[in-house]
C-alpha cells in the first residue's frame, strides 16, 4: 500500500506487522484447469472484439463527492483539547476510585463512562473496582431493587466479562403464570434497560430470550404514547441497540439523549464533550488522508463500476478502533477495505466468467508477466497491487488474498452457471467471501505488541467467536441483499442455498437464517466472558466487526445505499461538533 504522509499531528501509533501469522489453508478444492494460459488468451481475444454482457449492478455514486478532501486540522487545536481533558479526567478518576461511594452509585457512574465511550481512559481503574464489587456481590441484595437498577448492574458486569447471573430477573415474573408481570410495563425506563440487557444473553439463558421478545413488543406498543427525551431513547434503541450499534455513534447519541441524567457529574459531562470534539478533529484528519489517497489512485475513474464509499469504509474502520492511538490502524484498515471492494465488485458486478478466471490466475501468480493477459480495465489496479505488494502483504498475506479470490471465483462460477450449491457448500465459500476473517486479520496487524504468539495460536485455532463473526457477516449481508442481487443477475446466496437444501419457502429460510444469526451473537457474548482465551483488547475489534455488520445490514444494504442511516452517522460524527 502507498506510503502514508500527512501534516496532521497524530497521537503515538501502536502499529506493527502481525508476527508470523501463518495463513489458514483454503480448504475447498477447485478445478484449476480453467486457469490455464489458453483461457487467458481467449479472454484477451474476446476483449479486443466485442464488449461482452456483464452482470452490471449500476451502483449509485458517492453522495459525498470530494467534500472530505477539504478538511484541515490545526495541531494546536488538538493539543488544546488534550490539555483541557486532563483536569476533568483526573477528577473523574477520583470519583471512580472513591472508596466512600456506595456500590450502586459507583456502578451507575461506570455505566455512564462506558456509554460515553470513555472506558479506555480508565480501564485499569474500572477493572480494579469491578473485581472488588463482584467478589462482594450477593444477589439477595437485589430483592428490593427496581428493574432499571438491576439492568444497569447486569450490563456493567457483563460488558466487562463478569458472569453476573440472569436469575436476578426472576423476581419480575409472575409465579403462577411464569410470564413477566404486566406491572413492569409501566416502567418504560426500566424496560428499556432490560431490553438492552437481553442483548447480552448467551445460550441457555431462557429468561433473557423471553425478556427480549417481551420488552421489544411492549416498547413498540408504547412508543406512540411517549414524548420528549424518553421517546427518542426508546425509538433509537428499537432501531439500534447499544450492544450491536456503532460504538462512537452510540456514545454521541447517549450524550444527546441522557445529558440531563448525567449532568450531576460535572467532570463526566465536560470530559465527554471535550473527548468527542477531540476525536472528531483527529478523525476528520484521518478521513481527509484516506480520501486524498483514494482520489490520487484514480481507481474510481479507472474502475468506475466499483462502489465509491470512502467515508462509509472509514466509519467501518472507526468501529474497530475508537482509541486515538490506533489512528494508523484505522487508516490502514480503510485502505485495505477499499482495495478489497475493488476485487469484490469486479468479481461480483462487472467481470465475465472468463475474465474472472484470468484475474484469479494473475493474482495467484503475483507477477508482472501476467499483465498482458488481463482486461484493460483492471490493469491499473493490478499494477498498483504489484507495486505495493510488500506493504499489502504485511496486512494480508498472499495466502489470505488467494483464499479470497479463489472463493470469489467459485461463487462467480455458481452464478454464471445458475448452479445453487447445498447450504453447507455455500457456507464454506461464503464465510471466506464475507471478508470478515481478512479484515480482522488486517485489524490485528495494526495493534502492536498486544498481538503475541499466544494470540496468533489462538487465531489459528479457528475459535468459536471468530466463526460466529464470519457467520453473522455472511448471513446478515445475504438476507438483506439477495433480492437486489437477483434483480440484476442470477444470484447464489445463503437464502437460495437454504431453500434448495431444506425444501422450504424463502420466508421460512429467512426466519431460520436470522435465528442462526441470533445464536451466533450468543456465541460472541459467551466468548467475551471471563475466563477469556485472549485479552478483551484482542476480542474487541472482532466484536466490533460483527457490530458494524449489524449497523450496515440490519434493515437493508446501507453500504451500497448509504443515503439514510449511514449518511446520518457520517454527518453526526464528522460534520456536527458538540457545543461546550
C-alpha positions as CSV (number, residue, x, y, z in Angstrom):
1,X,0.0,0.0,0.0
2,X,1.1,3.6,-0.6
3,X,3.2,5.2,2.0
4,X,1.1,7.5,4.1
5,X,2.1,11.0,4.9
6,X,0.2,13.9,6.4
7,X,0.9,17.2,8.1
8,X,-1.6,16.3,10.8
9,X,-0.1,15.5,14.3
10,X,-1.4,12.1,15.4
11,X,-1.0,10.6,18.8
12,X,1.6,7.8,19.3
13,X,0.6,5.0,17.0
14,X,0.8,1.3,18.0
15,X,1.2,-0.3,14.7
16,X,3.2,-3.3,13.6
17,X,3.2,-6.2,11.3
18,X,1.3,-9.2,12.6
19,X,4.0,-11.6,13.9
20,X,4.5,-14.8,12.0
21,X,0.7,-15.2,11.3
22,X,0.5,-18.2,9.1
23,X,-2.4,-18.3,6.7
24,X,-5.2,-20.8,7.3
25,X,-5.2,-23.1,4.2
26,X,-8.0,-22.8,1.8
27,X,-9.9,-26.0,2.4
28,X,-12.2,-26.1,-0.6
29,X,-10.8,-27.7,-3.8
30,X,-11.2,-26.1,-7.2
31,X,-10.6,-27.2,-10.8
32,X,-7.6,-25.1,-11.8
33,X,-7.6,-26.3,-15.4
34,X,-9.7,-23.2,-16.2
35,X,-6.8,-21.0,-15.1
36,X,-4.5,-22.2,-17.9
37,X,-2.9,-19.8,-20.4
38,X,-5.2,-20.6,-23.3
39,X,-8.2,-19.3,-21.3
40,X,-6.3,-16.1,-20.7
41,X,-5.6,-15.8,-24.4
42,X,-9.3,-16.4,-25.2
43,X,-10.4,-13.7,-22.9
44,X,-7.9,-11.3,-24.3
45,X,-9.1,-12.0,-27.8
46,X,-12.7,-11.5,-26.7
47,X,-11.9,-8.2,-25.2
48,X,-10.5,-7.0,-28.5
49,X,-13.6,-7.8,-30.4
50,X,-16.9,-7.1,-28.8
51,X,-18.0,-5.9,-25.3
52,X,-19.4,-8.9,-23.5
53,X,-22.6,-9.0,-21.5
54,X,-21.8,-8.0,-17.9
55,X,-23.7,-8.5,-14.6
56,X,-23.7,-4.8,-14.0
57,X,-25.1,-3.5,-10.7
58,X,-25.1,0.2,-11.6
59,X,-24.2,1.1,-8.1
60,X,-25.2,4.7,-7.1
61,X,-22.3,7.2,-6.9
62,X,-20.8,8.6,-3.7
63,X,-23.2,11.0,-2.0
64,X,-20.2,12.9,-0.7
65,X,-18.1,13.7,-3.7
66,X,-14.9,15.5,-2.7
67,X,-16.3,17.0,0.5
68,X,-13.9,15.4,2.9
69,X,-10.8,16.4,0.8
70,X,-11.2,19.9,2.2
71,X,-10.8,19.0,5.8
72,X,-7.8,20.6,7.6
73,X,-6.7,20.1,11.1
74,X,-4.8,22.6,13.3
75,X,-2.3,20.7,15.5
76,X,-2.5,23.4,18.2
77,X,-6.3,22.8,18.4
78,X,-5.6,19.1,19.0
79,X,-3.1,19.9,21.7
80,X,-5.6,22.3,23.4
81,X,-8.2,19.6,23.6
82,X,-5.6,17.2,25.1
83,X,-4.7,19.7,27.7
84,X,-8.3,20.6,28.5
85,X,-9.2,17.0,29.1
86,X,-6.5,16.5,31.8
87,X,-8.3,18.1,34.8
88,X,-11.8,16.6,34.3
89,X,-10.2,13.2,33.6
90,X,-8.4,13.2,36.9
91,X,-11.5,14.4,38.7
92,X,-13.5,11.6,37.2
93,X,-10.8,9.0,38.1
94,X,-11.0,10.1,41.8
95,X,-14.8,9.6,41.7
96,X,-14.3,6.1,40.2
97,X,-11.8,5.2,42.9
98,X,-13.5,6.8,45.8
99,X,-14.0,4.1,48.5
100,X,-16.7,6.1,50.2
101,X,-19.0,5.9,47.2
102,X,-21.7,3.2,47.6
103,X,-21.8,0.3,45.1
104,X,-25.0,1.4,43.4
105,X,-23.7,4.9,42.6
106,X,-20.3,3.6,41.5
107,X,-21.8,1.1,39.1
108,X,-24.1,3.8,37.7
109,X,-21.0,6.1,37.2
110,X,-19.1,3.3,35.4
111,X,-22.2,2.6,33.3
112,X,-22.2,6.3,32.2
113,X,-18.4,6.2,31.5
114,X,-18.9,3.1,29.3
115,X,-21.9,4.5,27.4
116,X,-19.9,7.7,26.6
117,X,-17.0,5.8,25.0
118,X,-14.6,6.7,27.8
119,X,-13.8,3.2,29.1
120,X,-10.3,3.1,27.6
121,X,-9.2,6.1,29.6
122,X,-10.0,4.3,32.9
123,X,-9.8,0.6,32.0
124,X,-7.4,-0.4,34.8
125,X,-9.3,1.7,37.4
126,X,-12.6,0.2,36.4
127,X,-11.4,-3.4,36.3
128,X,-10.0,-3.0,39.8
129,X,-13.3,-1.6,41.2
130,X,-15.4,-4.2,39.5
131,X,-13.3,-7.0,40.8
132,X,-13.9,-5.8,44.3
133,X,-17.6,-5.3,43.8
134,X,-18.2,-8.6,42.1
135,X,-16.4,-10.5,44.8
136,X,-18.6,-8.9,47.4
137,X,-21.8,-9.5,45.3
138,X,-24.8,-11.0,47.0
139,X,-27.8,-11.5,44.7
140,X,-30.1,-11.3,47.8
141,X,-29.3,-7.6,47.9
142,X,-31.3,-7.2,44.7
143,X,-34.6,-8.4,46.2
144,X,-35.8,-4.9,46.7
145,X,-34.1,-3.3,43.7
146,X,-36.0,-1.9,40.7
147,X,-35.8,-3.2,37.1
148,X,-33.7,-0.2,36.0
149,X,-31.1,-0.6,38.7
150,X,-30.7,-4.4,38.2
151,X,-30.5,-4.0,34.4
152,X,-27.8,-1.4,34.7
153,X,-25.7,-3.5,37.0
154,X,-26.2,-6.5,34.8
155,X,-24.9,-4.6,31.8
156,X,-21.9,-3.3,33.5
157,X,-20.7,-6.6,34.9
158,X,-21.5,-8.5,31.6
159,X,-19.8,-5.9,29.4
160,X,-16.6,-6.3,31.5
161,X,-16.8,-10.1,31.3
162,X,-18.2,-11.0,34.7
163,X,-20.8,-13.8,34.8
164,X,-23.5,-11.9,36.5
165,X,-26.4,-14.4,36.8
166,X,-29.6,-13.6,34.8
167,X,-31.5,-15.3,37.7
168,X,-31.6,-11.9,39.2
169,X,-34.5,-11.1,36.8
170,X,-36.7,-13.9,38.1
171,X,-38.4,-11.6,40.6
172,X,-40.1,-9.8,37.7
173,X,-42.0,-12.9,36.7
174,X,-45.5,-13.9,37.9
175,X,-45.0,-17.0,40.0
176,X,-48.3,-18.6,38.9
177,X,-48.2,-17.9,35.1
178,X,-44.5,-17.9,34.6
179,X,-44.9,-14.8,32.5
180,X,-43.3,-11.4,33.1
181,X,-45.5,-9.3,35.3
182,X,-47.5,-6.6,33.5
183,X,-46.6,-4.2,36.3
184,X,-43.2,-3.6,34.8
185,X,-44.8,-2.4,31.5
186,X,-45.4,1.0,33.3
187,X,-41.7,1.3,34.0
188,X,-40.6,2.4,30.5
189,X,-37.1,3.4,31.7
190,X,-36.6,0.0,33.3
191,X,-38.0,-1.9,30.3
192,X,-35.6,0.0,28.0
193,X,-32.6,-1.1,30.2
194,X,-34.0,-4.6,30.4
195,X,-34.2,-4.7,26.6
196,X,-30.6,-3.7,26.3
197,X,-29.6,-6.3,28.9
198,X,-31.3,-9.0,26.9
199,X,-28.8,-8.3,24.0
200,X,-26.0,-9.7,26.2
201,X,-27.6,-13.1,26.6
202,X,-25.8,-16.4,26.0
203,X,-27.1,-19.8,25.1
204,X,-29.3,-21.4,27.8
205,X,-30.5,-18.1,29.3
206,X,-34.2,-18.6,28.5
207,X,-35.3,-15.8,30.7
208,X,-33.4,-13.3,28.6
209,X,-34.7,-14.8,25.4
210,X,-38.2,-14.2,26.8
211,X,-37.2,-10.7,28.0
212,X,-36.1,-9.7,24.5
213,X,-39.4,-10.6,23.0
214,X,-41.4,-9.2,25.9
215,X,-39.6,-5.8,26.1
216,X,-39.4,-5.3,22.4
217,X,-43.2,-5.9,22.0
218,X,-44.1,-3.6,24.9
219,X,-41.7,-0.8,23.9
220,X,-43.1,-0.8,20.3
221,X,-46.6,-0.6,21.6
222,X,-45.8,2.2,24.0
223,X,-43.7,4.3,21.6
224,X,-46.5,6.4,20.2
225,X,-47.6,7.3,23.8
226,X,-44.1,8.6,24.8
227,X,-42.8,12.1,24.5
228,X,-39.6,14.1,24.8
229,X,-36.2,12.5,25.5
230,X,-37.7,9.2,26.6
231,X,-39.4,8.8,23.3
232,X,-36.1,9.4,21.5
233,X,-34.3,6.9,23.7
234,X,-36.8,4.2,23.0
235,X,-37.0,4.9,19.3
236,X,-33.3,4.7,18.9
237,X,-32.9,1.5,20.9
238,X,-35.6,-0.2,18.9
239,X,-33.7,0.8,15.8
240,X,-30.2,0.0,17.1
241,X,-29.3,-1.4,20.5
242,X,-26.1,-0.2,22.1
243,X,-24.6,-3.7,22.1
244,X,-24.9,-4.0,18.4
245,X,-24.5,-0.4,17.4
246,X,-21.6,1.7,16.2
247,X,-19.7,2.5,19.4
248,X,-18.9,6.1,18.7
249,X,-22.4,6.8,17.3
250,X,-23.9,5.2,20.4
251,X,-21.7,7.4,22.6
252,X,-22.7,10.5,20.7
253,X,-26.4,9.6,20.9
254,X,-26.2,8.8,24.6
255,X,-24.7,12.2,25.3
256,X,-27.6,13.9,23.4
257,X,-30.4,11.7,24.9
258,X,-29.1,11.5,28.5
259,X,-27.3,14.8,29.1
260,X,-29.7,15.8,31.8
261,X,-29.3,12.5,33.6
262,X,-25.5,12.7,33.7
263,X,-25.4,16.5,34.4
264,X,-24.9,15.7,38.1
265,X,-21.3,14.7,37.3
266,X,-19.7,17.9,36.0
267,X,-16.4,16.3,35.3
268,X,-18.0,13.4,33.3
269,X,-20.1,15.8,31.2
270,X,-17.2,18.1,30.5
271,X,-14.8,15.3,29.6
272,X,-17.4,13.6,27.4
273,X,-17.8,16.8,25.3
274,X,-14.1,17.6,25.1
275,X,-13.4,13.9,24.2
276,X,-15.9,13.8,21.4
277,X,-14.7,17.1,19.8
278,X,-11.1,15.9,20.1
279,X,-11.8,12.6,18.4
280,X,-13.9,14.3,15.8
281,X,-11.0,16.7,14.9
282,X,-8.5,13.8,14.8
283,X,-10.7,11.6,12.7
284,X,-11.5,14.3,10.2
285,X,-7.8,14.5,9.6
286,X,-7.7,10.7,9.1
287,X,-10.6,10.8,6.7
288,X,-9.0,13.5,4.7
289,X,-5.8,11.5,4.4
290,X,-7.7,8.4,3.1
291,X,-9.9,10.5,0.8
292,X,-6.8,12.0,-0.8
293,X,-5.1,8.7,-1.2
294,X,-8.1,7.2,-2.9
295,X,-8.6,10.3,-5.1
296,X,-4.9,10.1,-6.2
297,X,-5.2,6.5,-7.1
298,X,-7.9,7.4,-9.6
299,X,-9.5,3.9,-9.3
300,X,-12.9,5.5,-9.1
301,X,-12.3,6.7,-12.7
302,X,-10.4,3.6,-14.0
303,X,-12.8,1.1,-12.4
304,X,-15.9,3.3,-12.4
305,X,-18.2,0.3,-11.8
306,X,-16.8,0.0,-8.2
307,X,-18.7,1.4,-5.2
308,X,-17.1,4.7,-4.2
309,X,-17.5,4.6,-0.5
310,X,-14.5,6.2,1.3
311,X,-16.4,7.8,4.2
312,X,-18.5,4.7,4.7
313,X,-15.4,2.5,4.9
314,X,-13.8,4.9,7.3
315,X,-16.9,4.7,9.5
316,X,-16.5,0.9,9.3
317,X,-12.8,1.1,10.4
318,X,-13.7,3.5,13.2
319,X,-16.0,0.9,14.7
320,X,-13.0,-1.4,15.1
321,X,-10.7,1.2,16.8
322,X,-12.1,4.1,18.8
323,X,-9.0,4.8,20.7
324,X,-6.8,7.7,19.4
325,X,-3.6,5.7,19.5
326,X,-5.0,3.4,16.8
327,X,-5.0,6.2,14.2
328,X,-2.7,4.5,11.8
329,X,-4.6,1.2,12.2
330,X,-7.8,2.9,11.1
331,X,-6.2,4.4,8.1
332,X,-4.6,1.1,7.1
333,X,-7.9,-0.8,7.6
334,X,-9.8,1.7,5.5
335,X,-7.3,1.4,2.6
336,X,-7.3,-2.4,2.7
337,X,-11.2,-2.3,2.7
338,X,-11.2,0.0,-0.3
339,X,-8.9,-2.3,-2.3
340,X,-10.9,-5.4,-1.3
341,X,-14.1,-3.8,-2.6
342,X,-12.4,-3.3,-6.0
343,X,-11.9,-7.0,-6.1
344,X,-15.3,-7.8,-4.8
345,X,-17.2,-5.6,-7.2
346,X,-15.0,-6.8,-10.1
347,X,-15.9,-10.4,-9.4
348,X,-19.5,-9.8,-8.5
349,X,-20.7,-7.0,-10.6
350,X,-18.6,-6.5,-13.7
351,X,-16.2,-9.2,-14.9
352,X,-17.3,-12.0,-17.2
353,X,-16.5,-15.5,-16.0
354,X,-13.6,-15.8,-18.5
355,X,-12.1,-12.5,-17.1
356,X,-12.6,-13.7,-13.6
357,X,-10.6,-16.9,-14.3
358,X,-7.8,-14.8,-15.9
359,X,-7.7,-12.3,-13.0
360,X,-7.7,-15.2,-10.5
361,X,-4.7,-16.7,-12.3
362,X,-2.9,-13.4,-12.3
363,X,-3.5,-12.7,-8.6
364,X,-2.3,-16.2,-7.7
365,X,0.8,-15.6,-9.8
366,X,1.5,-12.1,-8.4
367,X,3.9,-11.3,-11.3
368,X,4.2,-8.5,-13.9
369,X,4.3,-11.1,-16.7
370,X,0.5,-11.7,-16.0
371,X,-0.4,-8.2,-17.0
372,X,-0.7,-8.6,-20.8
373,X,-3.5,-11.3,-20.4
374,X,-5.6,-9.1,-18.1
375,X,-8.6,-7.0,-19.3
376,X,-7.6,-3.3,-19.8
377,X,-9.9,-2.0,-17.1
378,X,-8.3,-4.0,-14.2
379,X,-4.6,-3.5,-15.3
380,X,-4.1,-0.2,-13.3
381,X,-5.4,-1.9,-10.1
382,X,-3.2,-5.0,-10.6
383,X,-0.1,-2.8,-11.3
384,X,-0.8,-0.8,-8.1
385,X,-1.1,-4.0,-6.0
386,X,2.2,-5.3,-7.5
387,X,4.0,-2.1,-6.9
388,X,2.8,-2.0,-3.3
389,X,2.9,-5.8,-2.8
390,X,5.3,-5.8,0.2
391,X,3.1,-3.4,2.2
392,X,-0.1,-5.1,1.1
393,X,1.4,-8.5,2.1
394,X,2.1,-7.2,5.6
395,X,-1.6,-6.6,6.1
396,X,-3.0,-9.6,4.1
397,X,-0.5,-12.4,3.5
398,X,-0.6,-13.8,-0.1
399,X,-2.5,-16.9,1.0
400,X,-5.2,-14.8,2.5
401,X,-5.7,-13.0,-0.8
402,X,-5.5,-16.3,-2.7
403,X,-8.2,-17.8,-0.5
404,X,-10.5,-14.8,-1.1
405,X,-10.2,-14.6,-4.8
406,X,-10.4,-18.4,-5.2
407,X,-13.6,-18.3,-3.2
408,X,-14.9,-15.3,-5.2
409,X,-14.2,-17.2,-8.4
410,X,-16.1,-20.2,-7.2
411,X,-19.1,-18.0,-6.2
412,X,-18.9,-16.4,-9.6
413,X,-19.0,-19.8,-11.3
414,X,-22.1,-20.7,-9.4
415,X,-23.8,-17.5,-10.5
416,X,-22.8,-17.8,-14.2
417,X,-23.8,-21.5,-14.4
418,X,-27.0,-20.8,-12.3
419,X,-25.9,-23.6,-10.0
420,X,-27.2,-23.5,-6.4
421,X,-25.0,-25.4,-4.0
422,X,-26.0,-27.0,-0.8
423,X,-26.2,-24.8,2.2
424,X,-23.1,-26.4,3.7
425,X,-21.1,-26.0,0.4
426,X,-22.2,-22.4,0.1
427,X,-21.1,-21.5,3.6
428,X,-17.7,-22.9,3.1
429,X,-17.2,-20.4,0.4
430,X,-19.4,-17.7,1.8
431,X,-17.5,-17.4,5.1
432,X,-14.4,-16.5,3.1
433,X,-16.1,-14.1,0.6
434,X,-17.7,-12.2,3.5
435,X,-14.2,-10.7,4.1
436,X,-14.7,-10.9,7.9
437,X,-11.6,-13.0,8.5
438,X,-9.3,-11.0,6.3
439,X,-10.5,-7.7,7.8
440,X,-10.0,-9.0,11.3
441,X,-6.5,-10.2,10.4
442,X,-5.8,-6.7,8.9
443,X,-7.0,-5.2,12.2
444,X,-4.7,-7.3,14.3
445,X,-1.8,-6.2,12.1
446,X,-2.2,-2.7,13.4
447,X,-2.5,-3.4,17.1
448,X,1.1,-3.7,18.2
449,X,2.7,-5.7,21.0
450,X,-0.7,-6.9,22.3
451,X,-0.7,-9.4,19.4
452,X,1.6,-12.0,20.9
453,X,2.5,-15.5,19.7
454,X,-0.2,-16.8,22.0
455,X,-2.7,-14.6,20.2
456,X,-1.5,-15.9,16.9
457,X,-2.0,-19.5,18.1
458,X,-5.5,-18.7,19.3
459,X,-6.4,-17.1,16.0
460,X,-5.1,-20.1,14.0
461,X,-7.2,-22.4,16.1
462,X,-10.4,-21.0,14.5
463,X,-12.1,-20.1,17.8
464,X,-15.8,-20.2,18.1
465,X,-16.1,-16.5,18.5
466,X,-14.3,-15.9,15.2
467,X,-16.5,-18.4,13.3
468,X,-19.6,-16.7,14.9
469,X,-18.5,-13.3,13.4
470,X,-18.0,-14.8,10.0
471,X,-21.4,-16.4,10.1
472,X,-23.1,-13.1,11.1
473,X,-21.3,-11.2,8.4
474,X,-22.2,-13.6,5.6
475,X,-25.8,-14.4,6.6
476,X,-26.9,-10.9,7.5
477,X,-25.4,-9.5,4.3
478,X,-27.2,-12.1,2.2
479,X,-30.6,-11.8,3.8
480,X,-30.9,-8.0,3.0
481,X,-29.2,-8.1,-0.4
482,X,-30.4,-11.2,-2.1
483,X,-33.5,-9.5,-3.8
484,X,-31.3,-6.7,-5.2
485,X,-28.7,-9.3,-6.4
486,X,-31.4,-11.4,-8.0
487,X,-32.9,-8.4,-9.9
488,X,-29.8,-7.8,-11.9
489,X,-28.5,-11.4,-12.5
490,X,-28.8,-15.0,-11.3
491,X,-27.8,-15.0,-7.6
492,X,-26.5,-17.6,-5.3
493,X,-26.9,-16.6,-1.6
494,X,-27.4,-18.3,1.7
495,X,-31.2,-17.9,1.1
496,X,-31.1,-19.7,-2.2
497,X,-28.9,-22.5,-0.8
498,X,-31.1,-22.9,2.3
499,X,-34.3,-23.1,0.2
500,X,-32.7,-25.8,-2.0
501,X,-31.2,-27.8,0.8
502,X,-34.1,-27.9,3.1
503,X,-37.0,-27.6,0.7
504,X,-38.7,-24.6,2.4
505,X,-40.0,-21.3,1.3
506,X,-37.9,-18.1,1.2
507,X,-39.8,-16.7,4.2
508,X,-39.1,-19.8,6.3
509,X,-35.5,-19.8,5.1
510,X,-35.0,-16.1,6.1
511,X,-36.5,-16.7,9.6
512,X,-34.3,-19.7,10.1
513,X,-31.2,-17.8,9.0
514,X,-32.0,-14.9,11.3
515,X,-32.3,-17.4,14.1
516,X,-28.8,-18.6,13.3
517,X,-27.5,-15.0,13.5
518,X,-29.1,-14.6,16.9
519,X,-27.4,-17.8,18.2
520,X,-24.1,-16.7,16.8
521,X,-24.4,-13.4,18.7
522,X,-24.8,-15.6,21.8
523,X,-21.5,-17.3,20.9
524,X,-19.9,-13.9,20.7
525,X,-21.3,-12.8,24.1
526,X,-20.1,-16.1,25.6
527,X,-16.6,-15.6,24.2
528,X,-16.3,-12.2,25.9
529,X,-17.0,-13.6,29.4
530,X,-14.2,-14.5,31.8
531,X,-12.1,-16.5,31.8
532,X,-11.2,-15.5,28.3
533,X,-8.8,-17.2,25.9
534,X,-7.2,-13.9,24.9
535,X,-7.4,-10.3,26.3
536,X,-10.5,-8.3,25.6
537,X,-8.4,-5.9,23.6
538,X,-7.9,-8.7,21.0
539,X,-11.6,-9.6,21.0
540,X,-12.9,-6.0,20.8
541,X,-12.2,-5.5,17.0
542,X,-13.8,-8.8,16.3
543,X,-16.9,-7.9,18.2
544,X,-16.9,-4.5,16.6
545,X,-16.7,-6.0,13.2
546,X,-19.9,-8.0,14.0
547,X,-21.5,-4.8,15.2
548,X,-20.8,-2.9,12.1
549,X,-22.3,-5.7,10.0
550,X,-25.5,-5.2,12.1
551,X,-25.3,-1.4,11.6
552,X,-24.9,-1.7,7.8
553,X,-27.1,-4.7,7.1
554,X,-29.8,-4.8,9.7
555,X,-32.6,-3.4,7.5
556,X,-31.0,-3.0,4.1
557,X,-27.7,-2.8,2.3
558,X,-26.7,0.6,3.9
559,X,-23.2,0.3,2.4
560,X,-24.4,0.3,-1.2
561,X,-27.3,2.7,-0.4
562,X,-26.0,4.9,2.5
563,X,-28.3,7.8,1.9
564,X,-30.3,7.3,5.1
565,X,-28.7,5.8,8.3
566,X,-25.1,5.9,7.3
567,X,-25.4,9.4,5.9
568,X,-26.9,10.4,9.3
569,X,-24.0,8.8,11.1
570,X,-21.3,10.4,9.0
571,X,-22.9,13.8,9.4
572,X,-23.1,13.3,13.2
573,X,-19.6,12.1,13.5
574,X,-17.7,14.5,11.2
575,X,-19.9,17.5,10.5
576,X,-21.5,18.4,13.8
577,X,-19.4,19.3,16.9
578,X,-20.7,19.4,20.4
579,X,-21.2,22.9,22.0
580,X,-19.2,23.3,25.2
